[in-house]
Amino acid sequence: MQTPAHDFWEFLDAPLRGRGRLLLVALVIPLLLSFLFPLWRISMTAPQYPKGLSMDIYSYQVVGGNDGHDIQEINTLNHYIGMHTITRDELRDLDWIPFGLVAMALLALRTALLGNVRAMIDLSMVAAYISMIAFGRFVWMLYEFGHHLDPKAPVKIAPFMPVVIGDKQIANFHTWSMPQLGSVLLGVFTAGVWGLTVLYLWRGRREARRRYANTTAVPA
């Protein structure tokens, strides 16, 4: 005897419908566009820097404001307080992010072309995993920069946690850290994939209940 649960598990093997496939392909566009825009911006101002200093973090590089010169100024300030120099080697956690984004794009296209509801669930889990790991590593990187200070630095300050989102006063510097368009585009992809997955699961549950009700209905 079939049950709603049995019908639901069968639904997971059903192929994606036409509109779902097209929407999934469309969601790959903002994912790929995220390469063109910064994911995060960290900026700071102080009396000696009234125009401020900034750096934009992309999925594959870090670019300083003022045609890249702000990175040099920030590294000079970091030297005085014993913070690590911002170099490509220090930011090696960025190395895997472009591969993760490309992998998500390829998996999304494969799911749109050949996938079923079960593959859609797998895609949503991969998207959530990569997004959470990327953000988690970013927070950890900030923690390491603020806590692993050189004890021989000219200026002594207590270890601190740099701001992740929002603003924070550190010594005589007012710092800001905010997501940028690249993160918004990644969010559009992840939210779209999850929304589509939830919609398919809701439809599957509804159809399973309807089929079960039809098979158990007593003829008049």
N, C-alpha and C positions, 0 to 999 in steps of 0.2 A: 504494500500500500504506500502510495506516494504521500509525502508530507510537505508542508510549506518549505521546510529546511532543504529537502531533497530538490524541490523545484528551484530554490534559490541557488544551490550549488551548481545546478545545470545551467542557470542563467550566467554564471561567471565565465562559462566557456562560449557564450554567444558572441559572435563577431560584433565589432562596433558598427553603429549605424552611420549613414552617409554624412549627416550634419556633424556628428561627433568627430568623424575623421577630419572634416574640413576645419573645424574649430581647433583641433589639435595641431594641424599643420600651421594654422594662423598663429598659434601661440609660440611657435618656434621663432617667429620674426622678432618679437621683443627680446627673446632670449639671446639671439645673435647680435641684436643691436646693442645689448649691454656691453659688448666689447668696446664700443666707441665712446662710452661715457664713463666718468669716474663713479666708483661705487660709494666712496666716502670722501669727505673733506674734513681736514683738521686745520684749524686756523687759530691765530693768537694775536693779541695786541698788548702793548705795554707803552709806557711814556716814551721810551726810546724808539719804539716802532709804532708811531701813530697810524700809519697806513696798514699795519698788520703784516703777518707772515702766514703763508698757507701752503698746504700740499694736498694734492688730489691722489687718492689711491684707486687705481684701475685694477682690473682683474689680472693684469700681467705687468704692471709697472707703477712707479710712484713719480709724480710730476710736481715739482715745486712751482709756486706762483712767481710772478715777475720773471717770466722766461726761464724758469728753473733755478734762479739765484736764491730763492727763499730756502731751498734745501740746504745750501751752504751756510746761510745764516742760522738756520735751526740747528745744524750740526755743531756750529761754533758755540751756541748756547748750551747744547747738550754736553759738550766737552767740559764746560765750566762746572756743571753739576754732576758730572760723572756718568751721564747717560750714554748708552751705546750710540754709535754713529749710525745714521740712517743710510744704509747702503743696500744694494740689491741682494747681497749675501745675507745681511741681517734680516731681510724680508723674504727669505726663502720659502716661507709658508705660502707665498703667492704662486709658487711654481706649479702646483697641482690644480689651481682653480681653473685656468683655461681648458685643461684636459677634462675636468669635471663638467664644465659647461658644454663643451663639444659632445661629450658622451651623452648628456641629457638631451641635446638636440637630436642626435642620431637615434637614441632610444625612442624619442617622441615620434620621429618620422617613421621608424619601424612599426611602432604601435599603431599609428594612423594607417599604415599600408596593410599590415598583416595581423594586427593584434585583435584581442578580444577584451572582455571586461576584466579578466584576470590580469592581463598585461597592463591595462590601464591602472590597476591598483599598484602593480609593481613600479610603474613610472612615477606615480604620486609619492610612493615611499622613497624612491631614489632622489626625487626632487627635494623632498623635505630633509632627507639625510644630508645631502650636499649643502643645502642652505644653512642648516643648523651647524654643521661642522665648520663651514667657512666663517660664520659669524663667531662661533666659539673660539676658533683659532685667532681671529682678529682681537677678541677681548683678551685672550691669553697673551698675545704679542704685546698689547698695551701694558698689561700687568708686568710682564718681564722688563719692559723698557723702564717702567716707573719704580720697580723694586730692586733691580740689579744695578745699583749705582756703584761707581768706583769710589772706594773709601779715600783714595788719594786725590780726589777732585779738589780744585781750588775753592769751590763754594760748597759748603756742607748743607744739605737739606735732608729731611727725613724721607724715607721711601714713601711713594704715593701711588695712587691709582689714577692714571690719566682718564679724562672724561670719555665715555663711550658714546653717549647720546646726550646732547644738551650743552651746557656751559659750566665752567668751573674756574675758580681762582686758584692759581698755583704761583706762590711767591708774588711778584709784581706783574705777572702775566695773567690775562683773562683769556681762557681757551674755549674754543667751540669744537664740537665734533658732531657731524650730521650726515646721514645717508644722502646720496645724490641720485641723479637720474638712472645711473646704471643699476643701483639697488632697486629702484622703483620698477624698472623693466624686468628684473629678475623676479620681483614680487608678483608682477602681472602674470608671468609664466607659471610660477608655483601656485598662485591662487587659482588661476584658470584650470590647471591640471587637477587640483584638489576639488574644485567646484564641479568639474565634469565627472570626476570619479564618484563624488557623493550623489550626483544626479543619477548616474547609472545604477548605483547601489539602491537608491530609493525606488527607482522604477522596477528593479529586479525584485525587491521585497514586495512591492505592490502587486506585481504580476504573479508572484508565487502564491500570495494569499488569494488572489482572484481565481487562479486555477484550482487551488485546493477547495475553495468554496464551491466551485462549479462541479467538481468531482464528488463532493460529499452531499450535494443538495438532494433532498428526497423528492422524487416526482410527485406531483399533485394527483 
